[in-house]
């Protein structure tokens, strides 16, 4: 890791660049995070809503993002899909920026992978295309099972994430 920077800091840098690129081309987008501890305590965090500018409160929230607790990817994907479907748009894309596999109390191993896979299938059936961008170099075996035919990209050097995120988005939407 470059200069002792945390993965979350590099992910935030990439996310800021992606937000700037999306703003410049006029695409609607929202930024969400999620965390939790157990089935009854999944927090869906709103960083930026579709109609909100990246500056001000949303910019401060983006800068303040930090690792919290566990992650139930399937739950977050389902909630984000509902929010995306509430918007009128020709193309609906859900980009998941991940540092590893889903993990929470009672939500691990094969169960977490299959739940995430089902949530992605539900999103696609509803008209939301998903892509996962991960920095987990060991991700390929579980991503194949979890994402199936959903697109995913493994970034081999986390330091390369900031400049690659906007290019990946462009390829997905061109």
C-alpha positions in Angstrom: 0.0 0.0 0.0 1.4 3.3 -1.0 2.7 5.5 1.9 0.7 3.5 4.4 -2.7 4.6 3.0 -5.7 2.5 3.9 -7.7 0.8 1.2 -10.8 2.9 2.1 -8.8 6.1 1.4 -7.8 4.9 -2.0 -11.4 3.8 -2.7 -12.7 7.2 -1.7 -10.2 8.9 -4.0 -11.4 6.7 -6.9 -15.0 7.4 -5.9 -14.4 11.2 -5.9 -12.9 11.0 -9.4 -15.8 8.9 -10.6 -18.3 11.4 -9.1 -16.5 14.3 -10.8 -16.6 12.5 -14.1 -20.3 11.6 -13.8 -21.1 15.2 -12.8 -19.2 16.5 -15.8 -21.1 14.4 -18.3 -24.4 15.0 -16.6 -25.3 11.5 -15.6 -27.6 11.0 -12.6 -26.0 9.1 -9.8 -26.2 8.4 -6.1 -23.6 7.2 -3.7 -24.5 4.8 -0.9 -22.6 2.8 1.7 -23.7 0.0 3.9 -22.6 -1.7 7.1 -24.2 -3.5 10.0 -23.9 -6.1 12.7 -26.3 -9.0 12.2 -29.6 -9.6 10.3 -31.6 -7.0 12.3 -29.0 -4.2 12.1 -28.1 -3.5 8.5 -27.5 0.2 7.9 -27.9 1.7 4.4 -25.9 4.9 4.5 -26.9 7.7 2.1 -23.8 9.6 1.1 -25.3 11.4 -2.0 -28.8 11.1 -3.4 -29.6 11.5 -7.1 -30.7 15.1 -6.8 -27.9 16.2 -4.5 -24.7 17.9 -5.6 -21.4 16.3 -4.7 -20.4 19.5 -2.9 -21.5 20.5 0.6 -23.1 17.9 2.8 -22.6 15.0 0.3 -18.9 16.0 -0.2 -18.3 16.0 3.5 -20.0 12.7 3.9 -18.0 11.2 1.1 -14.8 12.5 2.7 -15.8 11.1 6.1 -16.5 7.6 4.9 -14.8 5.0 7.1 -14.9 1.3 7.6 -17.6 0.4 10.1 -18.7 -3.1 10.8 -19.8 -6.0 8.6 -21.4 -6.2 5.2 -24.5 -8.1 3.9 -24.2 -7.4 0.2 -27.5 -9.0 -0.8 -29.5 -6.8 1.5 -27.7 -3.6 0.3 -28.1 -4.6 -3.4 -31.8 -5.1 -2.9 -32.3 -1.8 -1.3 -30.1 0.1 -3.8 -32.0 -1.6 -6.6 -35.3 -0.3 -5.2 -33.8 3.2 -5.0 -32.5 3.0 -8.6 -35.8 1.8 -9.9 -37.6 4.8 -8.4 -35.7 7.0 -10.9 -36.7 7.5 -14.6 -33.6 6.5 -16.6 -32.8 4.8 -19.9 -29.9 3.0 -18.4 -29.9 1.8 -14.8 -26.5 0.7 -13.5 -25.4 -0.4 -10.0 -21.7 -0.2 -9.4 -20.5 -2.1 -6.4 -17.0 -1.0 -5.1 -15.8 -3.8 -2.9 -12.8 -4.8 -0.9 -13.7 -8.4 -0.4 -16.4 -11.0 0.1 -19.6 -10.4 2.1 -19.4 -11.2 5.8 -21.6 -10.7 8.8 -22.9 -12.7 11.8 -24.7 -15.7 10.3 -23.9 -14.5 6.8 -20.7 -16.0 5.5 -19.3 -18.7 3.3 -21.7 -20.1 0.7 -24.8 -18.5 2.1 -23.5 -15.0 1.7 -22.3 -15.7 -1.9 -25.7 -17.3 -2.9 -27.7 -14.5 -1.3 -25.6 -11.9 -3.1 -26.0 -13.8 -6.4 -29.8 -13.9 -5.9 -30.0 -10.2 -5.2 -28.0 -9.5 -8.4 -30.4 -11.8 -10.4 -33.3 -9.9 -8.9 -31.8 -6.6 -9.9 -31.2 -7.7 -13.5 -34.7 -9.1 -13.8 -36.0 -5.6 -12.7 -33.8 -3.9 -15.3 -30.8 -2.8 -13.2 -27.4 -3.9 -14.6 -24.7 -4.5 -12.0 -21.0 -4.5 -12.0 -18.6 -5.2 -9.2 -15.2 -3.5 -9.0 -13.0 -5.2 -6.4 -9.5 -4.8 -5.2 -9.4 -8.3 -3.7 -6.7 -10.2 -5.6 -8.0 -13.5 -4.3 -11.6 -12.7 -5.4 -11.8 -14.5 -8.7 -12.9 -18.0 -7.4 -15.7 -16.6 -5.2 -16.7 -13.8 -7.6 -17.4 -16.4 -10.3 -19.8 -18.1 -8.0 -21.3 -15.0 -6.5 -21.6 -12.8 -9.7 -22.1 -15.5 -12.3 -22.6 -13.8 -15.6 -22.8 -10.3 -14.0 -19.7 -8.3 -14.9 -16.9 -7.8 -12.4 -13.5 -6.3 -12.6 -10.6 -7.1 -10.3 -8.1 -4.3 -9.9 -4.8 -5.9 -9.2 -3.1 -2.8 -7.7 -5.4 -0.8 -5.4 -3.3 2.3 -6.1 -4.5 2.1 -9.7 -8.2 2.3 -8.7 -8.6 6.1 -8.8 -7.7 6.5 -12.5 -9.4 3.2 -13.6 -12.9 3.8 -12.1 -14.0 6.6 -14.5 -12.7 4.5 -17.5 -14.5 1.4 -16.3 -17.7 3.4 -16.0 -17.3 4.8 -19.5 -16.8 1.3 -21.0 -20.0 0.1 -19.2 -22.2 2.9 -20.5 -20.7 3.6 -23.9 
